[in-house]
Amino acid sequence: MASNLSQPDTVQLCYENVNRSCIKSPYSPASRVILYTVFGFGSLLAIFGNFLVITSVLHFKQLHSPANFLIASLACADFLVGVTVMPFSMVRSVESCWYFGARFCALHSSCDVAFCYSSLFHLCFISIDRYIAVTDPLVYPTKFTVSVSGVCISISWILPMVYSGAVFFTGVTGLEDLVSALTCVGGCQIAVNQSWVLVNFLLFFIPTLVMIVLYSKIFLIAKQQARKIESLSNKTGRCSDSYQDRVARRERKAARTLGVAVLAFLISWLPYFLDVITDAFLGFITPTCVYEILVWIAYYNSAMNPLIDAFFYPWFRKAIKLIVTGKVLRENSSTVNLFSG
C-alpha cells in the first residue's frame, strides 16, 4: 500500500501541472549524452554530406548530366530530412516528449513522410536510368535526356507531398476514439487508419519491387558484358579498350554504386515499414523504444548515401576537397576536370 501511495511522486511528466500530460521516461545522464551524440552525428552527416553532393553537381559543369541531376535531387531530399526531421526527432527520442507544439508535430510528421518517400522514388527512377544505361549505353544519352530527368524529379517530389498531405488530412478517419485515447500533451504520435496503411505499403512495395527486378537484370547483364570483354581480351592478347567497352565499364560501375545505395535503403527502411504495417492491424502495440530504434535506423539512410558516393566515386572525393578547401570560390573553378588523375 505504501508503494502505491508513493508511486505518483516518482512519475515524471512532460509538462508538470498540465492536465493529460504525457508520462516522461527519462534516460540516465550518460545515456542521454550518448544518444544525443549518435543522433546528432547522423543529423549533421545528413546535412553536410548531402549539401556537398548538391554543391558538387550544381557547381561543376562536368557533372551536369541528367543522371547526376537525379542524384542531386535525391541528396536534396536527404538534406531536408537532416534539417527538418532528424533534429526534432532527436529531442523527442531522447527526452521521450514532444516540446514543439501540436501543429508543428503534424508538419514534422508530414515532412518525414514526404521527404522519405521522395528518397524512395528518386532511387526507383535512378534504377531505371541505370538499367537503360547498362542495357544500351550508346543510345542511352538520347533516351534519358534532361527533360526526362526533370519529369522523374517532379514526380519524385509531387507524388510524396500529395500523399503526405492526404494522409494527415484524412488518415485518422475511423480512428477518432483511438486517437483521443492516445493523445496527451507532450506526445507526437500519428495514427493512420488501415486503408492508408495499405496505400503506404503499395507506395513502398511497388518502387522497391521495381528496383529489385531492375538491379537483378543489371547484375546479370553486367556479368555477361564483363565476360565478353574478358573473352575478347584473351583472344586478342591485349586489354579491350574500345569506346563502347569504356562506356560499358563506366555504366556498370555507376550501376554497382547505386545498387549499394538501394541495398542500404532496403536494409534501413524495410524493418520500419514492416513494423508500421503490422502495428496498424495489431492496435499499435510496438514498444516505444523499439519504434524509436527502427525510426533512427531509417533516418540514418539519409546520411549513408553521401558516404557511398564518397567511397565509390573518385570525382566526388575530388569535388569535396575543392569545396572544403575553398577552391570553388576561384574563377573558372566550375570547369575543373574532376575525372583526371
Legacy VTK file of the C-alpha trace (Angstrom):
# vtk DataFile Version 3.0
C-alpha trace
ASCII
DATASET POLYDATA
POINTS 341 float
0.000 0.000 0.000
2.824 2.382 0.862
4.489 1.784 -2.504
1.226 2.534 -4.318
0.812 5.813 -2.457
4.338 6.922 -3.277
4.178 5.953 -6.965
2.664 9.225 -8.278
5.595 11.150 -6.764
8.053 9.133 -8.865
6.210 9.595 -12.157
7.704 12.340 -14.316
5.518 14.228 -16.742
6.439 16.078 -19.914
4.559 19.120 -18.602
4.162 19.380 -14.849
0.787 20.668 -13.595
-0.802 20.231 -17.047
-3.862 18.032 -17.432
-3.359 14.949 -19.629
0.386 15.455 -19.843
2.328 12.548 -21.303
4.451 10.479 -18.949
8.164 11.077 -19.388
10.565 8.131 -19.487
13.929 9.774 -18.869
17.274 8.197 -19.651
20.259 8.455 -17.348
22.568 11.454 -17.979
25.240 9.217 -19.518
22.721 7.545 -21.831
21.353 10.921 -22.901
24.825 12.150 -23.830
25.458 9.017 -25.895
22.080 9.219 -27.656
22.420 12.930 -28.410
25.900 12.256 -29.813
24.770 9.371 -32.039
21.606 11.081 -33.276
23.268 14.474 -33.630
26.130 12.991 -35.643
23.638 11.354 -38.006
21.791 14.635 -38.470
24.978 16.613 -39.168
26.228 13.952 -41.564
22.928 14.015 -43.465
23.012 17.821 -43.656
26.634 18.443 -44.617
27.183 15.254 -46.631
24.185 15.861 -48.860
24.994 19.565 -49.088
28.362 18.582 -50.562
26.661 16.333 -53.121
24.245 19.087 -54.157
27.016 21.688 -54.367
29.262 19.360 -56.377
26.657 18.558 -59.012
25.368 22.115 -59.360
28.760 23.868 -59.328
30.961 21.701 -61.544
29.841 21.809 -65.174
31.394 18.420 -65.845
28.762 16.893 -63.557
25.803 18.493 -65.328
24.083 15.385 -66.642
20.523 14.019 -66.368
21.657 11.161 -64.098
23.597 13.482 -61.782
20.648 15.872 -61.554
18.638 12.932 -60.211
21.389 12.224 -57.668
21.445 15.894 -56.623
17.673 15.869 -56.184
17.940 12.700 -54.077
20.572 14.459 -51.965
18.183 17.397 -51.565
15.502 15.081 -50.132
18.020 13.536 -47.723
19.299 17.020 -46.829
15.779 18.113 -45.882
15.387 15.003 -43.719
18.545 16.079 -41.883
17.327 19.673 -41.470
13.591 19.418 -40.811
13.088 15.937 -39.371
16.102 14.468 -37.572
16.914 17.307 -35.082
13.365 17.415 -33.693
13.042 13.640 -33.689
16.320 13.543 -31.757
14.831 15.618 -28.926
11.645 13.524 -28.953
13.588 10.258 -28.854
15.972 11.261 -26.050
13.580 13.285 -23.885
10.604 10.992 -24.664
8.489 14.147 -25.012
7.465 16.482 -27.828
8.114 20.097 -26.839
7.392 21.809 -30.176
3.596 22.003 -30.183
0.796 20.004 -31.791
0.762 21.969 -35.068
4.472 21.522 -35.646
4.062 17.833 -34.780
1.722 17.469 -37.775
4.090 19.456 -40.022
7.102 17.462 -38.812
5.353 14.147 -39.430
4.185 15.293 -42.852
7.732 16.312 -43.821
9.006 12.986 -42.505
6.687 11.018 -44.794
7.103 13.287 -47.831
10.904 13.513 -47.848
11.483 9.840 -47.075
9.119 8.745 -49.845
10.813 11.249 -52.130
14.105 9.428 -51.487
12.464 6.129 -52.395
11.008 7.455 -55.656
14.339 9.038 -56.614
16.113 5.720 -56.095
13.477 3.964 -58.198
13.970 6.378 -61.109
17.751 6.146 -60.728
17.474 2.365 -61.052
15.504 2.830 -64.297
18.177 5.247 -65.516
20.958 2.765 -64.717
19.062 -0.066 -66.411
18.805 1.903 -69.655
22.454 2.962 -69.379
23.744 -0.589 -68.902
21.500 -2.324 -71.433
22.128 0.202 -74.212
24.949 2.596 -73.231
25.465 4.097 -76.707
21.803 5.037 -77.230
21.272 5.959 -73.558
22.086 9.721 -73.958
19.235 10.094 -76.441
16.757 8.228 -74.230
17.420 9.705 -70.794
17.597 13.427 -71.514
17.468 16.455 -69.213
13.727 16.810 -69.840
13.126 13.147 -68.929
15.214 13.629 -65.786
13.122 16.703 -64.952
9.906 14.706 -65.241
11.309 11.997 -62.936
12.403 14.604 -60.388
8.984 16.313 -60.493
7.148 13.032 -59.880
9.568 12.147 -57.068
8.631 15.367 -55.247
4.989 15.976 -56.121
3.588 12.469 -55.534
5.055 12.052 -51.995
3.880 15.545 -50.996
0.350 14.902 -52.265
0.290 11.548 -50.476
1.640 13.039 -47.251
-0.938 15.841 -47.267
-3.783 13.422 -47.962
-2.716 11.089 -45.153
-2.622 13.787 -42.493
-5.914 15.328 -43.584
-7.931 12.103 -43.796
-5.766 9.390 -42.223
-7.478 9.325 -38.820
-10.958 8.659 -40.230
-12.417 5.805 -38.210
-9.765 6.084 -35.503
-11.179 9.074 -33.605
-11.700 7.126 -30.362
-8.230 5.586 -30.504
-6.592 8.933 -31.279
-8.474 10.549 -28.394
-7.303 7.784 -26.041
-3.675 8.036 -27.177
-3.467 11.832 -27.284
-1.651 13.517 -24.431
0.170 16.832 -24.045
3.810 16.325 -24.994
3.295 13.466 -27.431
3.695 13.332 -31.206
2.328 10.049 -32.485
0.349 9.989 -35.721
-2.200 7.191 -36.048
-3.261 6.236 -39.593
-6.203 4.028 -40.499
-5.757 0.680 -42.202
-6.796 1.916 -45.657
-3.938 4.411 -45.738
-1.578 1.792 -44.318
-2.321 -0.396 -47.345
-1.659 2.553 -49.677
1.508 3.171 -47.698
2.567 -0.427 -48.258
1.893 -0.258 -52.018
3.813 3.014 -52.394
6.767 1.343 -50.723
6.404 -2.145 -52.213
5.942 -1.240 -55.906
9.044 1.012 -56.280
11.024 -1.450 -54.168
9.972 -4.367 -56.388
10.901 -2.342 -59.487
14.356 -1.638 -58.043
14.985 -5.262 -57.088
13.918 -6.573 -60.527
15.920 -3.971 -62.447
19.072 -4.383 -60.397
18.843 -8.157 -60.724
18.738 -7.717 -64.508
21.530 -5.122 -64.377
23.700 -7.530 -62.397
23.196 -10.325 -64.947
23.811 -8.034 -67.939
26.910 -6.519 -66.357
28.251 -10.001 -65.655
27.705 -11.012 -69.288
29.403 -7.834 -70.551
32.398 -8.414 -68.293
32.761 -11.975 -69.609
32.593 -10.759 -73.224
35.263 -8.113 -72.613
37.468 -10.651 -70.821
36.979 -13.200 -73.630
37.837 -10.600 -76.275
40.937 -9.570 -74.340
42.098 -13.179 -74.123
41.587 -13.714 -77.865
43.360 -10.540 -78.946
46.066 -10.797 -76.294
45.540 -7.224 -75.162
43.157 -5.288 -72.995
39.973 -4.289 -74.814
39.768 -0.516 -74.663
37.241 0.451 -77.331
34.898 3.364 -76.712
31.960 1.002 -76.241
33.879 -1.060 -73.697
34.911 2.038 -71.741
31.332 3.297 -71.681
30.047 -0.121 -70.605
32.575 -0.306 -67.753
31.696 3.192 -66.567
27.960 2.497 -66.577
28.446 -0.818 -64.775
30.426 0.936 -62.057
27.714 3.574 -61.666
25.062 0.853 -61.541
27.028 -1.051 -58.888
27.361 2.081 -56.769
23.660 2.861 -56.962
22.892 -0.785 -56.311
24.703 -0.427 -52.979
22.599 2.682 -52.283
19.387 0.743 -52.976
20.518 -2.131 -50.751
21.313 0.345 -47.966
17.857 1.874 -48.376
16.146 -1.516 -48.097
18.152 -2.522 -45.019
17.340 0.818 -43.397
13.664 1.182 -44.253
12.235 -2.333 -44.678
12.106 -3.165 -40.915
10.368 0.150 -40.206
7.736 -0.305 -42.917
7.013 -3.878 -41.854
6.550 -2.702 -38.263
4.217 0.156 -39.290
2.066 -2.170 -41.382
1.745 -4.922 -38.754
1.287 -2.368 -35.975
-1.746 -0.817 -37.673
-3.521 -4.191 -37.700
-2.500 -5.171 -34.159
-3.542 -1.988 -32.377
-0.204 -0.097 -32.225
1.461 -2.436 -29.746
5.114 -1.827 -30.679
7.087 -0.643 -27.611
8.262 2.949 -27.895
11.948 2.054 -27.587
11.683 -0.496 -30.447
9.854 2.015 -32.635
12.499 4.691 -31.993
15.310 2.277 -32.890
13.625 1.393 -36.194
12.966 5.072 -36.954
16.598 6.049 -36.415
17.929 3.146 -38.484
15.713 4.502 -41.274
16.800 8.110 -40.694
20.444 7.163 -40.903
19.901 6.156 -44.523
19.827 9.869 -45.381
23.373 10.118 -44.038
24.643 6.984 -45.801
24.168 7.990 -49.450
26.908 10.698 -49.405
29.280 8.181 -47.787
28.513 5.675 -50.560
29.219 8.352 -53.188
32.480 9.314 -51.470
33.583 5.680 -51.235
32.863 4.719 -54.858
33.352 7.958 -56.814
36.871 9.468 -57.040
35.404 12.549 -58.725
33.188 13.167 -55.697
36.154 12.959 -53.328
37.995 15.464 -55.531
34.945 17.754 -55.557
34.708 17.579 -51.749
38.363 18.557 -51.458
37.856 21.567 -53.718
34.754 22.659 -51.789
36.207 22.197 -48.301
39.457 24.000 -49.156
37.532 26.914 -50.673
38.991 26.455 -54.161
35.472 26.511 -55.623
35.484 30.264 -54.974
38.242 30.749 -57.531
37.465 31.972 -61.018
36.651 29.227 -63.531
36.592 26.584 -60.772
33.367 25.215 -62.268
35.332 23.978 -65.314
37.836 21.899 -63.318
38.342 18.395 -64.706
37.173 16.099 -61.924
37.851 12.905 -63.871
41.583 13.481 -64.314
44.060 11.585 -62.160
LINES 1 342
341 0 1 2 3 4 5 6 7 8 9 10 11 12 13 14 15 16 17 18 19 20 21 22 23 24 25 26 27 28 29 30 31 32 33 34 35 36 37 38 39 40 41 42 43 44 45 46 47 48 49 50 51 52 53 54 55 56 57 58 59 60 61 62 63 64 65 66 67 68 69 70 71 72 73 74 75 76 77 78 79 80 81 82 83 84 85 86 87 88 89 90 91 92 93 94 95 96 97 98 99 100 101 102 103 104 105 106 107 108 109 110 111 112 113 114 115 116 117 118 119 120 121 122 123 124 125 126 127 128 129 130 131 132 133 134 135 136 137 138 139 140 141 142 143 144 145 146 147 148 149 150 151 152 153 154 155 156 157 158 159 160 161 162 163 164 165 166 167 168 169 170 171 172 173 174 175 176 177 178 179 180 181 182 183 184 185 186 187 188 189 190 191 192 193 194 195 196 197 198 199 200 201 202 203 204 205 206 207 208 209 210 211 212 213 214 215 216 217 218 219 220 221 222 223 224 225 226 227 228 229 230 231 232 233 234 235 236 237 238 239 240 241 242 243 244 245 246 247 248 249 250 251 252 253 254 255 256 257 258 259 260 261 262 263 264 265 266 267 268 269 270 271 272 273 274 275 276 277 278 279 280 281 282 283 284 285 286 287 288 289 290 291 292 293 294 295 296 297 298 299 300 301 302 303 304 305 306 307 308 309 310 311 312 313 314 315 316 317 318 319 320 321 322 323 324 325 326 327 328 329 330 331 332 333 334 335 336 337 338 339 340
